[in-house]
């Protein structure tokens, strides 16, 4: 969903985009979702102008062909948190893209320095950690790897400014700032549910109504995708060898059962279709 959101946001702000994925049916689903989200964007963000769906889609090319990236100036990667998979993708991109093309990793936890090391352009590799829903978020966590150049950071800032977003730049560390904090919070929320200390609704309501968070930790997990949460915790646990990142058994079981959140139609809450809000009073754990 992040990749779809980034594509939509770029196209809505006048950029030409090539969206690459592994199968035509995935791309067709992405196109339908972007069209739907563009139609409703003005309702969700009243300060924005209404966008013509056909015009936005004309700026996007949907393809499975990596070769189309040969002339790209900026690549934003959104492969799932699997280091072997990401490594193979970056080696492929490094061979295809021009020598001045910048690579931005939209990763949840994998260090940017490690990603840069498998390319021949470490100075042109950085992290751009977008949050869901991308078109509604005004800031992006930008991560400077050990070899990332100032010019690369400046280019990322400029691109984000064109998307009406601000960059908050941090240094490289597994999980960066956002997920070092967020994943522990989500995992503790799942643990509280697992221990029957509180219901899904109670956990989320405390965070919404006591701390004024827009979403509770379990709602947030459903939005991110429980598989992504699990992969991120595993990366953090491997990196720091700290038990606070050890995934809760209930989270592992849910992922094994295919209960991944919004994208699968069910996680801690049930969803009518991808991207719809949870059905009131219909959490799966009641």
C-alpha contacts under 8 A as a table, 3 or more apart, distances in Angstrom:
res1	aa1	res2	aa2	distance
1	X	4	X	5.12
1	X	5	X	6.15
1	X	132	X	7.78
1	X	263	X	7.74
2	X	5	X	4.98
2	X	6	X	6.12
2	X	78	X	7.29
2	X	130	X	7.21
2	X	131	X	7.21
2	X	132	X	6.24
2	X	133	X	7.38
2	X	134	X	6.76
3	X	6	X	5.16
3	X	7	X	6.14
3	X	77	X	7.98
3	X	78	X	5.83
4	X	7	X	5.12
4	X	8	X	6.14
4	X	30	X	6.18
4	X	33	X	7.84
4	X	34	X	6.78
5	X	8	X	5.08
5	X	9	X	6.08
5	X	34	X	7.61
5	X	132	X	7.44
5	X	133	X	6.52
5	X	134	X	5.07
5	X	135	X	6.35
6	X	9	X	5.13
6	X	10	X	6.09
6	X	130	X	7.77
6	X	134	X	6.03
6	X	135	X	7.32
7	X	10	X	5.26
7	X	11	X	6.14
7	X	17	X	6.65
7	X	19	X	6.95
7	X	60	X	7.68
8	X	11	X	5.21
8	X	12	X	5.98
8	X	34	X	6.00
8	X	38	X	7.55
8	X	56	X	7.79
8	X	135	X	7.31
9	X	12	X	5.10
9	X	13	X	6.27
9	X	134	X	6.96
9	X	135	X	5.19
9	X	163	X	6.87
10	X	13	X	5.26
10	X	14	X	6.60
10	X	15	X	5.33
10	X	16	X	7.46
10	X	17	X	7.08
10	X	163	X	6.51
11	X	14	X	5.26
11	X	15	X	4.97
11	X	16	X	6.15
11	X	17	X	6.56
11	X	56	X	5.59
11	X	57	X	7.40
11	X	59	X	5.81
11	X	60	X	6.69
12	X	15	X	7.34
12	X	51	X	7.27
12	X	56	X	5.81
13	X	162	X	6.92
13	X	163	X	5.71
14	X	56	X	7.99
14	X	59	X	7.62
15	X	59	X	6.82
16	X	59	X	4.79
16	X	60	X	6.02
17	X	59	X	6.19
17	X	60	X	4.78
17	X	61	X	6.26
18	X	60	X	5.72
18	X	61	X	4.70
18	X	62	X	6.06
18	X	63	X	7.24
18	X	68	X	7.64
18	X	69	X	7.56
19	X	27	X	7.95
19	X	60	X	6.93
19	X	61	X	6.09
19	X	62	X	5.02
19	X	63	X	6.28
20	X	27	X	7.89
20	X	62	X	6.32
20	X	63	X	5.17
20	X	64	X	5.23
20	X	65	X	6.83
20	X	66	X	6.79
21	X	24	X	7.70
21	X	26	X	7.05
21	X	27	X	6.51
21	X	63	X	6.67
21	X	64	X	5.24
22	X	26	X	7.42
22	X	64	X	5.52
23	X	26	X	5.41
23	X	27	X	6.53
23	X	64	X	6.32
24	X	27	X	5.02
24	X	28	X	6.10
24	X	63	X	7.30
24	X	64	X	7.00
25	X	28	X	5.00
25	X	29	X	6.21
26	X	29	X	5.14
26	X	30	X	6.20
27	X	30	X	4.91
27	X	31	X	6.18
27	X	62	X	6.20
27	X	63	X	7.21
28	X	31	X	5.11
28	X	32	X	6.36
29	X	32	X	5.19
29	X	33	X	6.19
30	X	33	X	5.08
30	X	34	X	6.09
31	X	34	X	5.17
31	X	35	X	6.20
31	X	57	X	7.73
31	X	62	X	7.91
32	X	35	X	5.17
32	X	36	X	6.22
33	X	36	X	5.07
33	X	37	X	6.07
34	X	37	X	5.06
34	X	38	X	6.03
35	X	38	X	5.29
35	X	39	X	6.40
35	X	53	X	5.90
35	X	57	X	7.33
36	X	39	X	5.30
36	X	40	X	6.62
37	X	40	X	5.22
37	X	41	X	5.77
38	X	41	X	4.99
38	X	42	X	7.77
38	X	51	X	6.78
38	X	52	X	7.92
38	X	53	X	6.15
39	X	42	X	7.33
39	X	51	X	7.45
39	X	52	X	7.95
39	X	53	X	6.63
40	X	43	X	5.40
40	X	44	X	6.55
41	X	44	X	5.19
41	X	45	X	5.99
41	X	48	X	7.89
41	X	50	X	7.70
42	X	45	X	5.00
42	X	46	X	5.14
42	X	47	X	7.43
42	X	48	X	5.78
42	X	49	X	6.51
42	X	50	X	5.68
42	X	51	X	7.97
43	X	46	X	5.61
44	X	136	X	7.85
45	X	48	X	5.74
45	X	136	X	6.90
46	X	49	X	7.74
51	X	55	X	7.78
51	X	56	X	7.25
52	X	55	X	5.37
52	X	56	X	6.38
53	X	56	X	5.22
53	X	57	X	6.22
54	X	57	X	5.16
54	X	58	X	6.13
55	X	58	X	5.10
55	X	59	X	6.86
56	X	59	X	5.54
56	X	60	X	7.25
57	X	60	X	5.29
58	X	61	X	7.55
63	X	66	X	7.96
65	X	68	X	6.01
66	X	69	X	5.74
66	X	70	X	7.96
66	X	93	X	7.68
66	X	96	X	7.58
67	X	70	X	5.74
67	X	96	X	6.44
68	X	71	X	7.21
68	X	72	X	7.93
69	X	72	X	4.98
69	X	93	X	7.99
69	X	96	X	6.84
69	X	97	X	5.97
70	X	96	X	5.34
70	X	97	X	4.46
70	X	98	X	6.08
71	X	97	X	6.54
71	X	98	X	6.43
72	X	75	X	6.82
72	X	97	X	6.69
72	X	98	X	7.39
72	X	101	X	6.46
73	X	98	X	7.86
73	X	100	X	7.17
73	X	101	X	4.66
73	X	102	X	6.44
74	X	101	X	5.46
74	X	102	X	4.80
74	X	103	X	6.17
74	X	104	X	7.48
75	X	101	X	7.23
75	X	102	X	6.17
75	X	103	X	4.99
75	X	104	X	6.03
76	X	103	X	6.16
76	X	104	X	4.70
76	X	105	X	5.95
76	X	106	X	6.58
76	X	128	X	7.82
77	X	103	X	7.35
77	X	104	X	6.17
77	X	105	X	5.05
77	X	106	X	5.70
77	X	107	X	7.93
78	X	105	X	6.76
78	X	106	X	5.25
78	X	107	X	6.72
79	X	82	X	7.74
79	X	85	X	7.60
79	X	86	X	6.30
79	X	106	X	7.98
79	X	107	X	7.72
80	X	85	X	7.97
80	X	86	X	7.65
80	X	107	X	7.75
80	X	228	X	6.98
81	X	86	X	7.54
81	X	107	X	6.86
81	X	108	X	7.08
81	X	109	X	7.65
81	X	110	X	7.37
81	X	228	X	6.66
81	X	231	X	5.76
81	X	232	X	6.60
82	X	85	X	5.37
82	X	86	X	6.14
82	X	231	X	7.38
83	X	86	X	5.03
83	X	87	X	5.91
83	X	110	X	7.47
84	X	87	X	5.21
84	X	88	X	6.37
85	X	88	X	5.30
85	X	89	X	6.31
86	X	89	X	5.04
86	X	90	X	6.21
87	X	90	X	5.28
87	X	91	X	6.28
87	X	115	X	7.01
87	X	118	X	6.77
88	X	91	X	5.25
88	X	92	X	6.25
89	X	92	X	5.10
89	X	93	X	6.12
90	X	93	X	4.90
90	X	94	X	5.91
90	X	115	X	7.59
90	X	118	X	7.04
90	X	119	X	6.68
91	X	94	X	5.07
91	X	95	X	6.45
91	X	118	X	6.52
91	X	119	X	6.16
92	X	95	X	5.33
92	X	96	X	6.41
93	X	96	X	5.10
93	X	97	X	5.75
94	X	97	X	5.73
94	X	98	X	7.94
94	X	119	X	5.92
94	X	120	X	6.94
94	X	121	X	7.93
97	X	101	X	6.30
98	X	101	X	5.46
99	X	121	X	7.44
100	X	124	X	7.60
101	X	124	X	7.33
102	X	124	X	4.97
102	X	125	X	6.10
102	X	152	X	7.16
103	X	124	X	6.25
103	X	125	X	4.85
103	X	126	X	6.57
104	X	125	X	5.88
104	X	126	X	5.06
104	X	127	X	5.15
104	X	128	X	5.72
105	X	112	X	7.30
105	X	125	X	7.57
105	X	126	X	6.29
105	X	127	X	4.61
105	X	128	X	5.83
105	X	129	X	7.39
106	X	127	X	5.98
106	X	128	X	5.10
106	X	129	X	4.79
106	X	130	X	6.53
107	X	110	X	6.17
107	X	127	X	7.02
107	X	128	X	7.61
107	X	129	X	6.26
108	X	129	X	6.93
108	X	175	X	5.95
108	X	179	X	6.66
108	X	232	X	6.22
109	X	173	X	7.91
109	X	174	X	4.82
109	X	175	X	3.74
109	X	176	X	6.73
109	X	179	X	6.97
109	X	232	X	5.75
109	X	235	X	6.51
109	X	236	X	6.81
110	X	114	X	7.50
110	X	115	X	7.69
110	X	174	X	5.57
110	X	175	X	6.81
110	X	235	X	6.91
111	X	114	X	5.41
111	X	115	X	6.66
111	X	145	X	7.62
111	X	172	X	6.22
111	X	173	X	5.82
111	X	174	X	5.09
111	X	175	X	7.55
112	X	115	X	5.02
112	X	116	X	6.14
112	X	125	X	7.26
112	X	126	X	6.07
112	X	127	X	6.06
112	X	143	X	7.23
112	X	144	X	7.29
112	X	145	X	5.07
112	X	146	X	7.97
112	X	172	X	6.32
112	X	173	X	7.97
113	X	116	X	5.08
113	X	117	X	6.21
113	X	122	X	7.62
113	X	145	X	4.70
113	X	146	X	5.65
113	X	147	X	7.01
113	X	172	X	7.14
114	X	117	X	5.17
114	X	118	X	7.09
115	X	118	X	5.81
115	X	119	X	7.35
115	X	125	X	7.65
116	X	119	X	5.46
116	X	120	X	7.78
116	X	121	X	6.81
116	X	122	X	4.31
116	X	123	X	7.60
116	X	124	X	7.98
116	X	125	X	5.55
116	X	126	X	7.81
116	X	145	X	7.65
116	X	147	X	7.85
117	X	120	X	7.53
117	X	122	X	6.12
119	X	122	X	6.22
121	X	124	X	5.39
121	X	125	X	6.78
122	X	125	X	5.26
122	X	147	X	5.82
122	X	148	X	6.33
123	X	147	X	5.05
123	X	148	X	4.16
123	X	149	X	5.02
123	X	152	X	7.25
124	X	148	X	5.95
124	X	149	X	6.68
124	X	152	X	5.66
125	X	145	X	7.28
125	X	148	X	5.92
125	X	152	X	7.49
126	X	142	X	7.31
126	X	143	X	5.81
126	X	144	X	5.51
126	X	145	X	5.92
126	X	148	X	6.15
126	X	152	X	7.48
126	X	153	X	7.48
127	X	141	X	7.79
127	X	142	X	5.39
127	X	143	X	4.48
127	X	144	X	6.61
127	X	145	X	7.62
128	X	140	X	6.53
128	X	141	X	5.91
128	X	142	X	4.58
128	X	143	X	6.34
129	X	140	X	5.87
129	X	141	X	5.00
129	X	142	X	6.16
129	X	143	X	7.75
130	X	134	X	6.32
130	X	139	X	7.95
130	X	140	X	5.29
130	X	141	X	6.75
131	X	134	X	5.54
131	X	137	X	6.78
131	X	140	X	7.17
132	X	135	X	7.97
132	X	136	X	7.88
132	X	137	X	7.28
132	X	223	X	7.24
132	X	224	X	7.15
133	X	136	X	5.73
133	X	137	X	6.57
134	X	137	X	5.41
137	X	140	X	7.71
137	X	165	X	7.56
138	X	164	X	6.91
138	X	165	X	4.73
138	X	166	X	6.30
139	X	165	X	5.16
139	X	166	X	4.67
139	X	167	X	5.79
139	X	168	X	6.90
140	X	160	X	7.97
140	X	165	X	6.96
140	X	166	X	6.32
140	X	167	X	5.13
140	X	168	X	6.17
141	X	167	X	6.10
141	X	168	X	5.08
141	X	169	X	6.15
141	X	170	X	7.18
141	X	178	X	7.81
142	X	167	X	5.93
142	X	168	X	5.73
142	X	169	X	4.64
142	X	170	X	6.23
143	X	169	X	5.72
143	X	170	X	5.07
143	X	171	X	5.55
143	X	172	X	5.78
143	X	176	X	7.41
144	X	147	X	7.83
144	X	148	X	5.67
144	X	153	X	7.32
144	X	169	X	6.99
144	X	170	X	6.30
144	X	171	X	5.09
144	X	172	X	5.71
145	X	148	X	5.01
145	X	171	X	6.67
145	X	172	X	5.24
146	X	172	X	7.08
148	X	152	X	6.61
148	X	153	X	7.44
149	X	152	X	5.25
149	X	153	X	6.61
150	X	153	X	5.12
150	X	154	X	6.15
151	X	154	X	4.97
151	X	155	X	6.16
152	X	155	X	5.07
152	X	156	X	6.29
153	X	156	X	5.12
153	X	157	X	6.22
154	X	157	X	5.04
154	X	158	X	6.18
155	X	158	X	5.06
155	X	159	X	6.23
156	X	159	X	5.17
156	X	160	X	6.16
156	X	167	X	7.90
157	X	160	X	5.21
157	X	161	X	6.08
157	X	166	X	7.10
157	X	167	X	5.80
158	X	161	X	5.05
158	X	162	X	6.37
159	X	162	X	5.15
159	X	163	X	6.56
160	X	163	X	4.89
160	X	164	X	6.33
160	X	165	X	5.01
160	X	166	X	6.23
160	X	167	X	6.84
161	X	164	X	4.86
161	X	165	X	5.14
161	X	166	X	6.16
162	X	165	X	7.36
170	X	176	X	7.25
170	X	177	X	7.52
171	X	176	X	7.29
172	X	176	X	6.19
173	X	176	X	4.95
174	X	180	X	7.59
174	X	235	X	7.60
174	X	236	X	6.25
174	X	239	X	6.88
175	X	178	X	6.85
175	X	179	X	4.79
175	X	180	X	4.92
175	X	232	X	7.60
175	X	236	X	6.66
176	X	179	X	6.27
176	X	180	X	6.10
177	X	180	X	5.44
177	X	181	X	6.58
178	X	181	X	5.66
178	X	182	X	5.88
179	X	182	X	4.70
179	X	183	X	5.29
179	X	184	X	7.90
180	X	183	X	6.16
180	X	184	X	6.89
180	X	236	X	7.81
181	X	184	X	5.69
181	X	185	X	6.52
182	X	185	X	5.08
182	X	186	X	6.22
183	X	186	X	5.08
183	X	187	X	5.97
183	X	229	X	6.87
183	X	232	X	7.59
183	X	233	X	6.57
183	X	245	X	7.70
184	X	187	X	5.09
184	X	188	X	6.06
184	X	244	X	6.82
184	X	245	X	6.30
185	X	188	X	5.20
185	X	189	X	6.18
185	X	217	X	6.68
186	X	189	X	4.96
186	X	190	X	6.28
186	X	217	X	5.03
186	X	218	X	6.36
186	X	220	X	7.90
186	X	221	X	6.70
187	X	190	X	5.10
187	X	191	X	6.15
187	X	245	X	7.76
187	X	247	X	6.45
187	X	248	X	6.24
187	X	251	X	7.88
188	X	191	X	4.85
188	X	192	X	6.15
188	X	248	X	7.91
189	X	192	X	5.17
189	X	193	X	6.43
189	X	203	X	6.82
189	X	217	X	6.41
189	X	218	X	6.69
190	X	193	X	5.08
190	X	194	X	6.05
190	X	218	X	7.22
190	X	248	X	6.67
190	X	250	X	6.96
190	X	251	X	6.77
191	X	194	X	4.79
191	X	195	X	6.04
191	X	248	X	5.86
191	X	250	X	7.47
192	X	195	X	5.15
192	X	196	X	6.16
192	X	197	X	5.28
192	X	198	X	6.32
193	X	196	X	4.95
193	X	197	X	6.06
193	X	198	X	5.70
193	X	199	X	6.03
193	X	200	X	6.66
194	X	197	X	7.76
194	X	250	X	6.19
196	X	199	X	7.06
198	X	202	X	6.01
198	X	203	X	6.31
199	X	202	X	5.18
199	X	203	X	6.27
199	X	285	X	7.20
199	X	286	X	6.99
200	X	203	X	5.38
200	X	204	X	6.34
200	X	218	X	6.98
200	X	268	X	6.97
200	X	283	X	7.14
200	X	285	X	6.74
200	X	286	X	7.66
201	X	204	X	5.31
201	X	205	X	5.85
201	X	283	X	7.73
202	X	205	X	5.08
202	X	206	X	6.18
203	X	206	X	5.51
203	X	207	X	6.84
203	X	216	X	6.97
203	X	217	X	7.64
203	X	218	X	7.68
204	X	207	X	5.35
204	X	208	X	6.25
204	X	215	X	6.89
204	X	216	X	3.85
204	X	217	X	6.08
204	X	218	X	6.37
204	X	219	X	6.94
205	X	208	X	5.00
205	X	209	X	5.75
205	X	210	X	7.75
205	X	216	X	6.51
206	X	209	X	5.42
206	X	210	X	5.25
206	X	211	X	7.18
206	X	216	X	7.55
207	X	210	X	5.54
207	X	211	X	5.13
207	X	212	X	6.58
207	X	213	X	5.72
207	X	215	X	7.21
207	X	216	X	5.18
207	X	217	X	7.48
208	X	211	X	5.82
208	X	212	X	4.83
208	X	213	X	4.50
208	X	214	X	5.80
208	X	215	X	5.82
208	X	216	X	5.76
209	X	212	X	5.30
209	X	213	X	7.28
213	X	216	X	6.64
215	X	219	X	6.00
215	X	220	X	6.12
216	X	219	X	5.34
216	X	220	X	6.11
217	X	220	X	4.97
217	X	221	X	6.17
218	X	221	X	4.92
218	X	222	X	6.34
218	X	268	X	6.56
219	X	222	X	5.16
219	X	223	X	6.36
219	X	268	X	7.25
219	X	269	X	7.64
220	X	223	X	5.02
220	X	224	X	6.18
221	X	224	X	5.14
221	X	225	X	5.83
221	X	226	X	5.78
221	X	229	X	6.75
221	X	261	X	7.20
222	X	225	X	5.13
222	X	226	X	6.12
222	X	260	X	6.74
222	X	261	X	3.92
222	X	262	X	5.57
222	X	267	X	5.82
222	X	268	X	6.65
222	X	269	X	7.55
223	X	261	X	6.38
223	X	262	X	5.84
223	X	263	X	7.96
224	X	228	X	6.67
224	X	229	X	7.03
224	X	261	X	7.71
225	X	228	X	5.31
225	X	229	X	6.39
225	X	260	X	5.28
225	X	261	X	5.32
225	X	262	X	6.94
225	X	263	X	6.95
226	X	229	X	4.93
226	X	230	X	6.12
226	X	251	X	7.27
226	X	254	X	7.80
226	X	255	X	6.31
226	X	259	X	7.44
226	X	260	X	4.67
226	X	261	X	6.10
226	X	267	X	7.44
227	X	230	X	5.07
227	X	231	X	6.12
227	X	255	X	5.74
227	X	260	X	5.97
228	X	231	X	5.09
228	X	232	X	6.00
229	X	232	X	5.17
229	X	233	X	6.20
230	X	233	X	5.19
230	X	234	X	6.21
230	X	247	X	6.59
230	X	251	X	7.06
230	X	252	X	6.99
230	X	255	X	7.85
231	X	234	X	5.11
231	X	235	X	6.27
232	X	235	X	5.12
232	X	236	X	6.22
233	X	236	X	5.03
233	X	237	X	5.97
233	X	245	X	5.57
233	X	246	X	6.68
233	X	247	X	6.17
234	X	237	X	5.02
234	X	238	X	6.07
234	X	245	X	7.29
234	X	246	X	7.03
234	X	247	X	7.08
235	X	238	X	5.19
235	X	239	X	6.07
236	X	239	X	5.04
236	X	240	X	6.03
236	X	241	X	7.78
236	X	245	X	6.23
237	X	240	X	5.48
237	X	241	X	5.10
237	X	242	X	5.84
237	X	243	X	6.99
237	X	244	X	7.87
237	X	245	X	5.02
237	X	246	X	5.97
238	X	241	X	5.46
242	X	245	X	6.05
242	X	246	X	7.47
243	X	246	X	5.14
247	X	251	X	6.68
247	X	252	X	6.95
248	X	251	X	5.37
248	X	252	X	6.67
249	X	252	X	5.11
249	X	253	X	6.17
250	X	253	X	5.04
250	X	254	X	6.15
251	X	254	X	5.19
251	X	255	X	6.31
252	X	255	X	5.28
252	X	256	X	6.17
253	X	256	X	5.03
253	X	257	X	6.16
254	X	257	X	5.00
254	X	258	X	6.38
254	X	259	X	5.17
254	X	260	X	7.14
254	X	267	X	7.51
255	X	258	X	5.11
255	X	259	X	5.54
255	X	260	X	5.88
256	X	259	X	7.60
258	X	264	X	7.28
259	X	264	X	6.45
259	X	265	X	7.76
259	X	266	X	5.41
259	X	267	X	4.75
260	X	263	X	6.58
260	X	264	X	5.52
260	X	265	X	7.73
260	X	266	X	6.45
260	X	267	X	5.27
261	X	264	X	5.68
261	X	265	X	6.12
261	X	266	X	4.91
261	X	267	X	3.82
261	X	268	X	6.76
261	X	269	X	7.24
261	X	270	X	7.85
262	X	265	X	5.02
262	X	266	X	6.09
262	X	267	X	6.87
262	X	270	X	7.79
262	X	271	X	6.29
262	X	273	X	7.81
262	X	274	X	5.65
262	X	275	X	6.03
262	X	276	X	7.60
263	X	266	X	7.77
263	X	274	X	5.33
263	X	275	X	7.13
264	X	267	X	7.63
264	X	274	X	7.18
265	X	270	X	5.95
265	X	271	X	4.79
265	X	272	X	6.53
265	X	273	X	6.12
265	X	274	X	6.23
266	X	269	X	5.76
266	X	270	X	4.41
266	X	271	X	5.88
266	X	284	X	7.79
267	X	270	X	6.39
267	X	284	X	7.36
268	X	283	X	5.90
268	X	284	X	5.85
268	X	285	X	6.73
269	X	278	X	5.82
269	X	279	X	7.39
269	X	282	X	6.39
269	X	283	X	4.15
269	X	284	X	5.60
269	X	285	X	7.91
270	X	278	X	5.65
270	X	279	X	6.23
270	X	282	X	6.31
270	X	283	X	6.00
270	X	284	X	6.56
271	X	274	X	6.99
271	X	275	X	7.78
271	X	276	X	6.07
271	X	277	X	6.40
271	X	278	X	4.98
271	X	279	X	6.22
272	X	276	X	6.24
272	X	277	X	7.88
272	X	278	X	7.52
272	X	279	X	7.41
273	X	276	X	5.64
278	X	282	X	7.46
278	X	283	X	7.94
279	X	282	X	5.43
279	X	283	X	7.69
280	X	283	X	7.88
282	X	286	X	7.52
283	X	286	X	5.85
